[in-house]
Amino acid sequence: MKATLILANGSVFSGTSIGGTSDRICEMVFNTSMTGYQEILTDPSYAGQGVVMSYPLIGNYGVNHEDNESRRPWVEALVVRHLSPQGSNFRCEDTLDSYLKQYDITGIQGVDTRALTKILRSQGSMNGMLTCAEHFNVAEVMERLRSYEVKDTIRRVTRTEPEVFDAYGEEKHLVAVMDYGVKQNIIECLRRRGCKVVALPAYTPASEVLSSGFDGVMLSNGPGDPAENTEIIAELRKLYDSTIPIFGVCMGHQLLALATGAKTGRLAYGHRGGNHPVRDLEKERVFITSQNHGYMVLSDTVDPAVAEVSHINVNDGTCEGLKYKRPNCFTTQFHPEANAGPKDTEYLFNRFIDSMGGAK
């Protein structure tokens, strides 16, 4: 079956349908990872977005449910050059095409993803429509693309009830994870370090968190524009004003920066992939990181009396981490849990564990 991708700049790409066949309008972004497509599909940070995989062969090792980062896929649409018809791996449980059909994720293959990625990189992320219809009104499609916005996504992806995950081995700490769209491997990294984890809905009041006996708070990744989450930001300020250790990742990094007076801005095409170099200014070392974000903390808006930039992106110099003057509080823009790889920055989880030990 034929499928067509129409971008907001008027570009049209034709290919073959994969996965579901429903029309999808979403923000189109690209990811440069060579592996990890299942983790990308199930990362809640992609809610409201369609993903273009720049690597040409996708699906060659199939899918297995053990690698899901959340309870379901959140990607609206998937664009690939070539979809492998079968998965060749001893852990494979299903093909990627069957997985996309199961969750009605509309996809297209046979697209020149190199040309498409160059458009998104040079002109910025933009809305697009993926359709399997033989005929469509281009003027009507363009109007729908102009009116589409990715809004209120944290409310869509967060848990509605707390969920408990026991520590692996001896329990050393009790940690609250604020679920703004948390990836499962963040929870797993804490469990492997002796933490009993309670994943809390994003809108849990700070008073409830502070009165529940937690040793530390993890602020998770998540989708959308951080500045629209004014209710969450107000509660985070209360957590910051306490003495509880805090570690924030990606959306959590941005939300805490907003809560302490800094500002965020939109990146032209975002950072999405598994090979982004980041300099740790304290260690004076560059680490390769996994990233997925379209917004950034504006370094020049960070009050030096509140925090200092601890990590910077080697490619474009943007803020990749903050170390707060308040004790036991730091955040990163990149994903230190990094599935599928690289795991170079998992040392930050150890730093968080040490901060909770210090608090005790």
N, C-alpha and C positions, 0 to 999 in steps of 0.2 A: 504494500500500500504506500502511495506517495505521501510525503509529509513536507511541510513548508515552514520555514522560520522567517518571520518578517520583523526587522528591527525598526526602532523609532526613527532612525536616520534615513529610512527608505530602502535599505539593503534587503535583498531577498535571497535566501539560500534554500535550495531544493534537495531532497534526499529521500530515504526510505524510512517508513515508520517503524519504531521499536517501542516496546512497552505498551502503555495505554494509548487511547485514541481521542481522548477529550481535548478540546481546545484549552490552551494554557496561556495566560498573560502573566508575565513576571518580569523582574529585573534580571537581565542577563549578565552573568559574571563569568570569568574564566579561572580555572585552577590548573597549575602547572605540574601537579603531582603525577608521578609515573605509576604509583600504586595507591591503594587505599580508597578506591572508588566506593566501596561499601560504607566505610567510615564517613566519607563525604556525604553520601546520600542520607545517612541517619544522623548527621550533625544538625541539631536544631538551629544553629546559627545560619543555616541556609533557608530558613522559612521565608517564603515569598520570592525566592530566587530560582532562576534556571541556571544550570552549570554547564559551561563548555569545557570539556576536558581537552587540554592542548596536546597531551600525549596521544599518538594516533591509534593505539590498540588498547581497547578497554574490555574487560570481562573475561580475560584469558584464564583466570584462576577461579571463576565462578563466585558464588556467595555462600556464606554459612552464617547461621543466626548468632553464633557465639561472638562474632566481631561487630555486631550492631552497637552503635554508640547511644542509642535511645530506643524507646519502645516502637518506633516506626520511622520510615523515611520522611524527611521534611522538604526535600528538593521538589520544586514544582515541575521541572523539566530537565532532561539530560540530552546533551548534544555531543556526539562522538564522530570521529572519522570512520572507525570500523569497530563493530561490536563482534566479539568472538562468539560463535554459535554454541560453543561448549566450554565448560570450565575444566581445566586440567590441573587438579591439585588433590592430594589425598584427603583434605578437609572439605572439599567442595560438596555442598548439599543441593545446589540448584544452579541454574543458569541465570545470568544477570537479566536477560530478556524476560524470563518467567517471573523473576522478582519484581521487575518494573510493572509487568502486567498485574501482578497480585495486588499492588498498591496503587494502580491506576496512575502511574507516573508516565507522562507523555514523553517520548523520546524520538530522536532522529539520528540516523547514521548516513554516511556517504557525503557528509559536509566537509568542505575545505576548512578544517578547524584552525589551521595556521592563518588563513586569510581573516577568518572571523575573530580570532584572538587579536590580530593586529588592529582591527577596527576598534575593538573594545579597549585596547591599550592606548591607542592614539586619540580616540574620541571620548573615552570614558565609558564606564558601565552605563547601560541604557535599557529601557524596557523593550521587550520583544514578545511576539505571539507565535506559538507553535500550534499548527493546525494540520489535520489530516483531510480537511475538506478539499474537494476538487475545485470548487469555485468559491471565492470570497471577495467582498467589496474592500478594496485597498483603502479608500477614503474612510470607511467605517472603522477598519482596523486601526488606522493611524489615530483616529479620534480616541479610541479605547486605550491605545498606548499612551497618549498624552495625559489621560485622566487617571492612569493607574499609579498608586503609591503603595509602598510597603509600610503598613501601619500596624501598631498594637500587636506586634509579633510575640513579645515576651508573654503576654497574657495567653496567647494561643499555645505556646510550647511548654509552659511551666506545669509542674505537678499541681493537682488540686488538693492533695492530702500529703502529710509527711510520710516519708518512707525510710525505714531503718535498714542499714547494712552493717552486719557485724564485722569486727576486725578479723584478719587472718592471724591466727596465733594469739598471743597474749594481748589483751586490750590495755593500751597505755593512755589513750586520749579519747575524748568525746568531742566530735567536730560537727558543727552545723555547716551544711552546704546550701547556700542560697541558690535555688534553681532558677536561673534566668534562661535556661536552655542547656543545662549541664550535660557534658559528654560523660559517658559511663566510665571511661578510663581515668578521669579525674578522681572519681570515687574509688576506683580500684587502686590507684597510686597511694591514696590515703589508707585504705584497708591493709595494703601490704606493709605499711609502716606502723601497724598496730593501732589504727584509729577505728573506733566505732563511729560510723557516719550516719547522720540524720539529714536526709535531703528535704529541704523545706520549700513550700511554695514561695514564689518570688515576692508576694505581697504580705508575707508574715511580718507583723509589727516588731520593731526592734526591742520593745519591752518584753515580748514573749521570748525572743532569742536570748536576751540577757538574763532572764529569770529561770532559764532551763538547765543551768549547770554546765554549759559547753565550755571546753577549754580553748576553743578557737573557732573562727568563722572563715569559711572559704566562699569567695564571691565568684560565681561561675561565668563561663562564656555565655553568649546568647545573641539573638538576631536583632536587626533593626537599628534605628537611630537612638543612641543612648539618651539624648537630650529630651526626648518626648516622655521619658519615664519619671515624671516629677514626683509621683507618690513614692516610688522606690528610693529616689535620691534623698528625699526628706528623711526616710527611715535610716538610710545609710549614714547620714550625718550623726544620728543618735548613736549608732554603733561606733563610729569613729571617735566620738566624744567619750566613750567608755575606755576601759583599759584592756579589753579582750583582744588577743592577737588576731590579725586579719591578713589574709592572702587573697588577692584578686587576680583573675585571669581574663583577658580580652574584654568582654562587656563589663565584667566586674571591675577591671582596671579603669575603664572609662567612666563608669557610674560613680566610683569613689572619687575620682578626680573632679567630677562635676559637683559632688557633695561637699568638696573642700574648696570650691571657688574657682577651679580651672575651667577651661572651655574645650569643647571638642569641635572638630571639623570633618568634612567629608573628603576622602581620598578620591582622586580622579577615577581610578580603576581598581583600587583595593590591593591588599596583599593576601593572596590565596595560593598556598602551595606548601611543599615540604622542604624547601631549600633556601629559605630567606636568612641571610647572614645578619647577626645581631651582635653588637659589641657590649660586653659587660664592662662598664667603666671602672668598677672596683677591682675586678680580676684582671683587667687589661687583656682580655681574650675575646676572640670572636667565636660565637657558637652558631651552628646551623639549626634553624628552628622551623617548626610547623606553624603556619599562620592562616587565619581566615577572618578578615575584617575589612569593612569598607569605610570606617571612621577612625579617627586618631585623636589623642590628646594633644592640644597645641602647646608645645613646650614653653613658649614665651608667655603663656597665661598662668603657668604654675607659680604660685607664691613661694619664693625661696625660704620663707619662714615656716612653710607648711611641709614642703617636700622638695626633693631634688631628683633630676632625671638620672636614673641608674643604668639604663640600657638605651642604645640608639640603633636604628636600622642603618646598616652599612651602605645600602643602595641609595637611600634618599634622605638620610639624616633625621627621620621622624622619631618621635618618642616611642620607645618600646618597653619602658619600665619606670616606675617611680619608687623611691625609698622615702618614706615619710619620717619627719622629725619626731612625731609621736612614736613611742616605743612599740616594737613588734607589729609593724604594719608596712607591707610592701605589695606592689602589684606589677604584673607584666602584661604587655599587649599580645605577646605570642603564647602558644599553647605548650607548656612544659611537659604535659602528659603524652603528647605526640604519638598517637597511633594512627596510621602506620608510620612510625619513625619521623625524624631522628629523635633520639632520646637524650641528646647532649645536655639538656637543661633540666633534667629531673632532679638535679641537686637542689633546686628551689623548694621542692617538697621537703627535703631534709632541713632546709633553713626554717620552714614553717613549723616543722616538728620541734626543732630546737627552741623556737620562740615560745611555744606552748610550755615546754619544760621550764624555761626561764620564768614564765608567768606563775607557774606552780611554786 
